[in-house]
């Protein structure tokens, strides 16, 4: 991954954390890694526990950021989430588990954020 992409990724995650904080979520973990891949952010509030894929773009040549999340990526996100819950099962007992995408576009200082909940029953 190029240095520019690392900087953009960190910028996207920082914007995502700020947004989640405003939505009354607490980010518990960043870049949780498993053998299946990585979860960008894990956040919770009183009722929900979210495994979040963050997609950030500074241009819209290739469509909306969420359009870059493939079915394979969603499947890996869910596998990573299950791995997390096997290590920390008490979260599942106290919260509704949600998989989601935070799609962030920042073009010429205009910020657009879309939070998309994924269907828990699809692969």
C-alpha beads as a LAMMPS data file, in Angstrom:
LAMMPS data file: protein, C-alpha beads

123 atoms
122 bonds

1 atom types
1 bond types

-500.0 500.0 xlo xhi
-500.0 500.0 ylo yhi
-500.0 500.0 zlo zhi

Masses

1 110.0

Atoms # bond

1 1 1 0.000 0.000 0.000
2 1 1 1.416 3.397 -0.959
3 1 1 2.153 6.092 1.602
4 1 1 -0.658 8.256 0.152
5 1 1 -3.165 5.425 0.567
6 1 1 -2.102 4.891 4.177
7 1 1 -2.629 8.605 4.885
8 1 1 -6.042 8.541 3.152
9 1 1 -7.037 5.427 5.084
10 1 1 -6.153 7.025 8.401
11 1 1 -8.048 10.200 7.399
12 1 1 -11.134 8.125 6.544
13 1 1 -10.990 6.253 9.837
14 1 1 -10.570 9.524 11.778
15 1 1 -13.643 10.978 10.055
16 1 1 -15.543 7.754 10.747
17 1 1 -14.638 7.870 14.443
18 1 1 -15.737 11.490 14.711
19 1 1 -19.049 10.628 13.030
20 1 1 -19.604 7.612 15.289
21 1 1 -18.899 9.712 18.362
22 1 1 -21.603 12.166 17.293
23 1 1 -23.965 9.198 16.945
24 1 1 -23.172 8.242 20.555
25 1 1 -21.015 5.248 19.680
26 1 1 -17.743 4.405 21.354
27 1 1 -14.986 2.968 19.160
28 1 1 -13.479 -0.020 20.967
29 1 1 -10.977 -1.267 18.410
30 1 1 -9.324 -0.109 15.205
31 1 1 -7.970 -2.432 12.513
32 1 1 -8.812 -5.728 14.245
33 1 1 -6.899 -8.393 12.309
34 1 1 -7.719 -12.059 11.840
35 1 1 -6.609 -14.703 9.379
36 1 1 -9.604 -13.752 7.170
37 1 1 -8.786 -10.059 7.031
38 1 1 -9.336 -6.907 9.000
39 1 1 -12.231 -5.008 10.550
40 1 1 -11.612 -1.280 10.244
41 1 1 -13.586 -0.239 13.331
42 1 1 -15.496 -1.980 16.092
43 1 1 -17.896 0.319 17.935
44 1 1 -20.780 0.051 20.378
45 1 1 -23.512 1.983 22.075
46 1 1 -25.937 0.749 24.736
47 1 1 -27.879 -1.539 22.382
48 1 1 -25.716 -2.257 19.318
49 1 1 -22.281 -3.628 18.587
50 1 1 -21.002 -2.737 15.085
51 1 1 -18.323 -4.289 12.920
52 1 1 -17.605 -1.515 10.426
53 1 1 -15.912 -1.396 7.037
54 1 1 -14.820 2.173 6.286
55 1 1 -14.614 3.295 2.660
56 1 1 -13.230 6.773 2.034
57 1 1 -12.862 8.611 -1.270
58 1 1 -11.612 12.068 -2.218
59 1 1 -13.021 11.830 -5.725
60 1 1 -16.038 10.165 -7.301
61 1 1 -14.588 8.922 -10.588
62 1 1 -15.305 5.318 -9.636
63 1 1 -18.686 5.730 -7.955
64 1 1 -19.673 5.868 -4.316
65 1 1 -17.238 4.405 -1.778
66 1 1 -19.675 1.698 -0.623
67 1 1 -19.825 0.364 -4.195
68 1 1 -16.252 -0.880 -3.719
69 1 1 -17.369 -3.322 -1.016
70 1 1 -17.759 -6.675 -2.721
71 1 1 -19.719 -9.713 -1.578
72 1 1 -16.377 -11.374 -0.813
73 1 1 -15.370 -8.433 1.427
74 1 1 -18.690 -8.639 3.274
75 1 1 -18.190 -12.359 3.802
76 1 1 -14.694 -11.726 5.210
77 1 1 -16.040 -8.941 7.451
78 1 1 -18.561 -11.376 8.912
79 1 1 -15.881 -14.061 9.393
80 1 1 -13.710 -11.527 11.207
81 1 1 -16.676 -10.506 13.346
82 1 1 -17.319 -14.108 14.342
83 1 1 -13.635 -14.486 15.239
84 1 1 -13.875 -11.398 17.463
85 1 1 -17.029 -12.692 19.150
86 1 1 -15.429 -16.092 19.781
87 1 1 -12.686 -14.257 21.725
88 1 1 -15.065 -11.849 23.474
89 1 1 -18.469 -13.597 23.663
90 1 1 -19.933 -11.288 26.309
91 1 1 -20.507 -8.563 23.692
92 1 1 -22.930 -10.793 21.831
93 1 1 -24.956 -11.417 24.984
94 1 1 -25.396 -7.725 25.766
95 1 1 -25.811 -6.175 22.302
96 1 1 -27.440 -6.644 18.938
97 1 1 -24.641 -7.467 16.476
98 1 1 -24.586 -5.316 13.339
99 1 1 -22.293 -5.362 10.308
100 1 1 -22.087 -2.073 8.452
101 1 1 -20.257 0.137 5.983
102 1 1 -19.377 3.764 6.590
103 1 1 -19.128 5.305 3.139
104 1 1 -17.310 8.649 3.284
105 1 1 -16.739 11.063 0.420
106 1 1 -14.736 14.249 0.930
107 1 1 -14.486 16.369 -2.218
108 1 1 -13.324 19.974 -2.086
109 1 1 -14.068 20.253 1.640
110 1 1 -17.595 18.865 1.196
111 1 1 -18.112 15.844 3.398
112 1 1 -20.764 13.206 2.741
113 1 1 -21.250 10.202 5.027
114 1 1 -23.615 7.306 4.494
115 1 1 -23.933 4.562 7.113
116 1 1 -25.221 1.349 5.590
117 1 1 -26.341 -1.614 7.674
118 1 1 -25.707 -4.936 6.010
119 1 1 -28.257 -7.724 5.899
120 1 1 -27.196 -10.093 8.688
121 1 1 -28.545 -13.125 6.854
122 1 1 -26.875 -12.643 3.479
123 1 1 -23.467 -14.058 2.614

Bonds

1 1 1 2
2 1 2 3
3 1 3 4
4 1 4 5
5 1 5 6
6 1 6 7
7 1 7 8
8 1 8 9
9 1 9 10
10 1 10 11
11 1 11 12
12 1 12 13
13 1 13 14
14 1 14 15
15 1 15 16
16 1 16 17
17 1 17 18
18 1 18 19
19 1 19 20
20 1 20 21
21 1 21 22
22 1 22 23
23 1 23 24
24 1 24 25
25 1 25 26
26 1 26 27
27 1 27 28
28 1 28 29
29 1 29 30
30 1 30 31
31 1 31 32
32 1 32 33
33 1 33 34
34 1 34 35
35 1 35 36
36 1 36 37
37 1 37 38
38 1 38 39
39 1 39 40
40 1 40 41
41 1 41 42
42 1 42 43
43 1 43 44
44 1 44 45
45 1 45 46
46 1 46 47
47 1 47 48
48 1 48 49
49 1 49 50
50 1 50 51
51 1 51 52
52 1 52 53
53 1 53 54
54 1 54 55
55 1 55 56
56 1 56 57
57 1 57 58
58 1 58 59
59 1 59 60
60 1 60 61
61 1 61 62
62 1 62 63
63 1 63 64
64 1 64 65
65 1 65 66
66 1 66 67
67 1 67 68
68 1 68 69
69 1 69 70
70 1 70 71
71 1 71 72
72 1 72 73
73 1 73 74
74 1 74 75
75 1 75 76
76 1 76 77
77 1 77 78
78 1 78 79
79 1 79 80
80 1 80 81
81 1 81 82
82 1 82 83
83 1 83 84
84 1 84 85
85 1 85 86
86 1 86 87
87 1 87 88
88 1 88 89
89 1 89 90
90 1 90 91
91 1 91 92
92 1 92 93
93 1 93 94
94 1 94 95
95 1 95 96
96 1 96 97
97 1 97 98
98 1 98 99
99 1 99 100
100 1 100 101
101 1 101 102
102 1 102 103
103 1 103 104
104 1 104 105
105 1 105 106
106 1 106 107
107 1 107 108
108 1 108 109
109 1 109 110
110 1 110 111
111 1 111 112
112 1 112 113
113 1 113 114
114 1 114 115
115 1 115 116
116 1 116 117
117 1 117 118
118 1 118 119
119 1 119 120
120 1 120 121
121 1 121 122
122 1 122 123
